[in-house]
Amino acid sequence: MLDNASAINAGTLEESKPSFTLYGMPWYYFGAFSLAVLAATFLGKLPAGMIGAFPLMIVMGACFNLIGDKTPIISTFLGGGAIVVIFGSAALATFGLLPEASLETMGDFMKGGGFLDFYIASLITGSIMGMNRQLLIKAAFRYLPVILGGVVIALGLGALVGHLTGYGAKQAVFFISIPIMGGGMGAGAVPLSKIFGEGLGTDPATMLSIMVPAVALGNALAIVCGGLLDRLGKAWPRLSGNGQLMVVGDSKATQELEIEKEYLSSRDKIDLGKMGTGLLIATTFFAFGAILNMVFPVIHGYAWMILAVALVKVSGLISQRMEICCYQWFQFVMKNLTGVLLVGIGVAYTNLNEVAAAFSGQYLLLVSVTVLGAIVGAAIVGRLVGFFVIESSITGGLCMANMGGTGDVAVLSAAKRMELMPFAQISSRIGGAFMLILSSVILQFVS
């Protein structure tokens, strides 16, 4: 009788839940918590560190995400909540609508606190470990040509349009196209400004001031295009793998997927202990990547981490249970902390003044054709090597054209394909390192 009563009460409680929820709770609970957080923020009592950053960024992320997902044109064509979270947060920071102390808390949390690294490490490790092993092996050998295809078309279109508009082919490639395709700010624009500054006899600071708006605009356009490509995939389903990069057309590959069904089923049975194990494994792989970067600094630590995780996955050096631990931790982080990260991108990495200052017709055209070239080139080569056009364009094209790790998260979130993070990181890190080498070579022939 007690069990029946409990079941009835549980069913009643389930039915009485409100249809409108925010961050997994009824809206009135979320509203009460939000008022407390905002009161602490504007009264100057918000604690420093992650204990203050987390609640404020969760509240901002949930609210902006709701606005983006409920606004018709934005939700349909511009990436929905992701783009509103980033640029809404950036607007609050740029126009001083939040107390300076809270902005510093969020900025320190993202940069000095290493939250971006923490998030990316969790996603890289979990998403690779949760992939089909055979598909990972096959896709890796085909992926680098996709990146190269996007780079060639992007730089070619930039040079052509730069010449036709009077901006100059050389200037368009060096100051706009290469910085956009170069892997973001820290790993792209900053070292590129030094390479070009020394090679062209120009102050690197001057070079950087020209490159930064291109990188920022390219990143913004890449986010928008991520949402548009998701929309295109829905309109033309045959172009999309719905988050799967590689077209599975042969019977052997299909059989391999059937064999893994039991593994995929057990992978999704949540275990809190496994999540803790996944946390340790993910952060350890990040630390290992940092060690390799110290020994071989030419390659970014993220790239080393990707290679290490992929090698362990492909070689079977880690048990399936450990793989599941990594995957479950990745799922927790992606579901609960993506909004937090997008707020951090807006506050700490997106300067609307720089974006606005760069808005001229000619400059915007050059940025646009560069991003378009990346999409088209990656799509063409991706199709040739057996990838879905939409996923190939997003990972091999847009994730080369965005702002590194932060851009990867934003683009994949806008495109609703966060499971493609490993390939996005290959584009940003290995592809970004490739762009530095390519730039040095090109400079030898034109300087």
N, C-alpha and C positions, 0 to 999 in steps of 0.2 A: 504493500500500500504506500509506504513511504517513497519507494522508487517511482511508483506511478505519479504520486503527487509532485515529486521533484521534476519528473519529466514534463508534467503539465505546467508547472511554474516556469520551467526553463523555456517551454514553448511560448508561454505568455510573454515572458521577458523578450524573447526573440521577436515576437510580433509587435511589441510596443516600441521597438527601436525606431528612431526617426529616420526618414529616408535621406535626409541631408546631413552628411557628416564631413568633417574636416580632420585630416591627419588621423583617421581611424577612430574618431570619437564624435558623439553628437555635437552639433554646432554650438549649443549653448555652453557645453563644457569647454570647447575650444575658445569660445568668446571670453569666458571668465578667465581662463589661463592667459589669453592674449592681453587682456586688460592689465593683469598683474605684471606681465613682462614689460609692456609698454610704459606702465607707471614707473617701474624701476629704471627703465631706460631714460625717460625724460626728467626724472627726479635725480639723476646722477647716481643711482644706487645699484646699477647693473654691475655685477661682479666682473672682474677682469678674468681673462683666460677662457677656457672652453666652457666652464660652467655658466658664464654670461653669454658667450657667443652662441652656444647651441640653442637655447630657448628663443632668442631674438631672431636668429636665422631660420629656425623652424617656422615661427609665426609669419615672418616676411615671405618665406618660400611658399607656404601653404596658401596665403592670401593672394599673392601675385599669380600663382599657378591656377587658382580658381578663376581669376579674372581672365587669364589667357585662354583657358579651356572653355569658358562660357561666352567669349566674344566671337561672334560668327566668323568674320573675315580672318581674324588672327588664328583662331582654332582650325580653320579650314585650310588656309594657304601659307601661314607664316610660322608654323611650328607650335602653335598653342602656348601652353603654360611656360615652356622652357624659355622662349624668347622674352616673354613678359617678365619672368623672374629676373633674368639677367639685366635687361635694360631698365626695368622698374627699380631694381636695387641700385643700378648705376646712377639713375636720376636722383634718387634720395641722397646718394653720396656726393654727386657733382654739385647739386644745388643746396647742399648743407641743410637738408630737411631732417637729419638725425643729429643728435649730439656728437661732437667730435670724439668724445671718449668711447662711444659705442662703435663708431667707425674704426677707431684705432684697435679696439678689441677684436672686431671681425677681421680686420686686415692682418693683425698679428697672428690670429688663429689660422688664417689661410697660409701665410708665408712663414713667419717664425715658428708657428706651432706645427707646421707640416701637415695640415689637414688634407691638402691637395695630394701630397705624396701618399698619405694613408689611404685615401679613397681610390686612387689609381692603382696602388699596390693590391688592394682587395679585389678590384675589378679584373686586373690582368691575371692574377693567380687563379681566381675562381672561374673566370670565363674560359680560360685555356683548359684548366683541369676538367671542366664540365663539357668540353667538346668531344665529338666523335673522333677517336684517335686516327682512324684511317683517313677521314676527311681532312683532318688537320695536316697530315703528311702531304696529301695530294694538293691541298690549297696553297701550302707554303711555297712550293716550287713554282707555282703559277702566279704568285702575287706580285713579286718584284717587277715583272714586265708591265703589270697594270699600273704601278706607280710611275714607271718610266714613260708609259704612254701618256699619262696625264700631264707630266712635266713638259714633255716635248710639245704637245699641243698648246698648253698654257703659255709657255715662253714664246712659241711661234706666233700665236695670236696677239700677244702683248707687243711683240716687235713690229708686226704688220700694222696694227692699229696705231701704235706710237708713231710710226713713220708717216702714215696717211693723215694723221691729225696734226702733224707738226711738232709733237712733243719730243720726237726722236726715238728711234728704235732702241739705241743703246741705253738711253736714259729710262725708257719704259721697262726694259728687261731688268736693268740693275736696280733701279729705285722702286719699282712697283712689283713686277712679276716674280722675280727671285725672292724678295722678302716675303711675299704672300705664300710662296711655296716652300719657304725655308724652315718651318718648324716652330713658329711662334716668336716670342720676344727674346727670352733668355737664351734659348738654344738656336735662335735664328737671326733676328734682326741685330742683336748686339754684336755677335761675332762677325756677321756680314758687314756691319758698318766699319769694323776694324779692317777686314780684308779689303773692302773697296776703298776705304780711306787711305790706306797705305799704298794700294795699287794705283789709285788715281790722283794721289797727292792732295787729298782733301781731308779736312778735319773730321774724324769719325763722329764727333758730336753732331756736326752739321748733317752728315749722312744719316745718322739715326733719326734726326728730326724729320727728315723726308720719308724715311721708311716706316716710322711708327703709324702714321695715319693709314698707310696702305695695308699694314698688317691688321689694324683695328677694323678698317672697312671690309677687308677681305674676310675676316672672321665673322663680322655681322652678316655679310652676304651669304657666307657658307651656312650659317645657322638657318637663314631664311630658305635657302635652297634645300637644306635637309628636310624641312617641312614640306616643300613643294614636291620633292622626289617621293616622299611618303604618299602624298596625294596622287602623284602619277602612278605609283605602284598599285594603288587601290583602283584607279581608273583602267589600268592595263595590267591585270594580274599576271599575265605571262612574262612580264618584265621583272617581276619581283619574286624573291625567295622568302619574303616575310621574315627577314632576319637571318636566313641561311645564305651564305655567300656562294657556295658551289652547287651547280646543277647536278643532281644525281640521276643519271640516265641509264647506267649499265646495271645489269642484274647482280653483279658481284657487289657493287656498292649498296644496292638495295638490300641484299642479303646481310651485309655487315650492319646496316641500320636495324634490321629485324633482330639480330643477335643482341644488340645493345638495348633493346626495349626494356628488358628486366632491370638493367643497370639504371636506365633513365627513370624508371618508376621508383626504385629505391632511393635515388638521388634526391627526390622531391619530398621524402618523408622527414620533416623537420626534427632535428635533435639539437637541443641547446648545448649539450656538451661538444657536439661536432663543430658547432659554430666557434666555440673557443679555440678548438684545435686549428680551425681554418684561419683564425686571426693570427695565431702564432706562425703558421706556415707562410702566410702572405707577407707578414712583416719581415720574416727571416729571408725570404727571397729578395725583398727590397734591399735589405742590408747586404746580401751577397752581391747584388748588382752594384751597390756603392763601392764594394771592395774591388770588383773587376774594373769599375770606372777609374779608381785610383791607380790601378796598374796599367790600364789601357785607356787613358783619358780621351782619346779621339772619339770613342763610342760612348754615347750617353748611358748613364746608369739604368734608365728605363729600358733601353735597348738590350743591355746585358741581362736585365731581369727577364724580359720576354724570351730571350734565347735560352736562359737557364730553365725557366718553367716549361717551355716547349720541349726542350731536350729531355727533361725528366718525364713529361707526359708521354712523349713519343716512344721513349726507350722502356717505359714501364717500370722505372726505378722506384715508383711510389705505388702503394696499394690503392685499390679502388676505394676503400674506406677513407683514405686520406684525401683522395680526389673529391669525394663527396663532401668532406669537411670543408674544403676550400670553396666548393660550389655553394654550399649553404650559407657560408659567411658572406660570400659575394652577393647572394640574393638578399640577405638582410641589409647590407650596406646600400645596395642599389635602391631597394624599396623605401628605406627610411631616411637616407642621407643625401639623396640626389638633389632635393630641393635646397638643402643646406649648402651644398657645394655651389649650385647655380647662383645663390645669393652672394656667396663669396667671390665668384667670378665677376659679378656685377660691381661689387663694392671695391674689391682690391685690384682688379685687372682691367676694368673697362672705364676709360675716361671719355665721357661724352663730348667734352670740349675738343679733344683731339679728333674725334670722329666728325664733329660739326665743322671744324676748321678745314677739313680735307674735301668738303663737298663742293666740287666744281664739276661742270659737265664733262670736261675732258678727263679729269682724274678719275671720276666715278666710272666713266666708260672703260678706261684701261683696267681698273680693278674688276669690273664686271666681265670683260672678255677673258681675263686671266682665270677667274673662277669658272667661267663657262668652259674654257679650254680644258681645265682640269677634269671637269665632269665628262666632257665628250671624249677626251683621250682615254680616260680610265674605262669609260663605258665600252668603247670600241675594242680595246685590247682585252678587257674583261670578257666580253662576248666571245672573242676568238679563243680564249683559253678555257672556256667552260664555266664562267661565273654568271650569276644573274646580273642584269644591267643595272638595276636600281642599287643593289648592295655594292657592286663594283664601283659605281659612280660615287657613292657615299664614302666608302672606305679609302679607295685608291685615289679619288679626286678631291672631295670636300675635306677629308681629314689630312690632306697635304696642304690645302688652302686655308685651313683655320689656324687658330692661335695655340698650336701645340696641345698639351694635355688638357688645358681648360676648354679649348675649342672642341676637342674630341667629345668630351662629356656633353657639351651644349648641342653639337651637331647630332650626335646619336640620340640624345634625348628628344630633340625636335623631330628627328626621323623615326622615333619610336623603335630603335634598333640597338639598345644598349649592349646586347649580346655580341655585337661586332667589335667590342672594345679591343681585343687583342690585335685585330687587323688595323684598327684605327691607330693604335700605338706603334705598330710597325711603320705606318705612314709617317707619323709625327716624329718618331725618334730615329729609326734607321733611314727613312726618307729624308728627314731633316739633315742628318749627318751627310748623306749623299749630296744634298744641295750645297753644303759648304765646300765639299770637294769639287763639285761641278763648277761652282762660282770661281774658285781659284784657277781652274783650268781655263775657263772662258776668259778670265781676266788677262791671261798670258797672251791671248790672241788679239784682243781689242784695245788694250791699254797702250 
